[in-house]
């Protein structure tokens, strides 16, 4: 359903779902005061940042599938978590 011969509708739907989940996570972390809106770069709106992260997740999964799934799903998930923590969730060193 993904990858070079995948269904574009599925990929778009997955990206939208990931964007929604990412935004909900950011809002929840703000509510718990684990991250502040000021942690996002001032020149990038939340919607843009969320869209970029969601597209990155889809890109990572597509690459993983096209590359023959040489890495474990756990490793790919760890890369995604690292990306999320490093760019949207308050920077390195903050767990979440």
N, C-alpha and C positions, 0 to 999 in steps of 0.2 A: 504494500500500500504506500510505501515511501521509497525513496531512492530514485534513480534515473528513469525507471519505467513505472513509477508510482502514480497514484491518483492525485492530481492537483487539488481536487476538492478536499480530500482527506488531509493533505499536507496543510492547506490553508486553515481547515477546521482545527487541526492540532495546534497550529501556531496561535490561533485565536484563544484556544483553551489555555495554553501555556501562558499567554499574556495575561489572561484573567486571573489565573492562579498566582502569577508573579505579583500582580498589582495587589491582590488580596493579602499576600504575605507581607509586602511592604507596608500596607496600611495597618496590619495587625502588629507588626514590629514597631511602627510609630506609636500606636496606642499603648503598647507595653513600654514605650520609651527605650527600646533597644536600638533604634535608629531614628534619626531626625531627618525631616525633609531637606535640611541644609546639607546632609551628607551626599545628596545627588549634586552633580556638577551644576553650577548656576546657569549655564548656557543650554542645558538639556532639560526639557520638560520630562515629568514622570512618564507621560504617555510614550514619548520617544524612547526613553530608557527601557521601559517595559517591552516595547515592540522590538527593540534591538536584542534584548535578552531572549525573548521568545523565538525570534528568527535564528539566533545563535544556537539555541537548543535544537531546533528543527535541523539546522545545518549539521550539528554534531551527529545527530542520529542518522541523518542521510549519509554523511561521510562514513560512519561506522558500518552501515549496511552495505554501501558500495565497496568498501574496503574488505568485505568478507567477514565482518564481525570478528576480527583477530584479537580484539580486547574484550574482556568480560563486561557484561552489563554493569557490574559493580564499579569497574574502572571508569566507564563512560559516565555513570552517575556521579562518581567522585569528581571528575572533570567539570561536570555541570555545577555541582555544589561549589567548587573552587571558583568558577566563573561568577556565580551568583554572589558569593561572599566578597570576592575581591572587587566587584564593580557596583553592586547595588545594596549590599547589606552592611555597610559600615566599614568596609575594608578588611584587610588581613588581620587575623588575630581575634576577631569576634566570632564566636560560635553561633550557629543557628540553623 
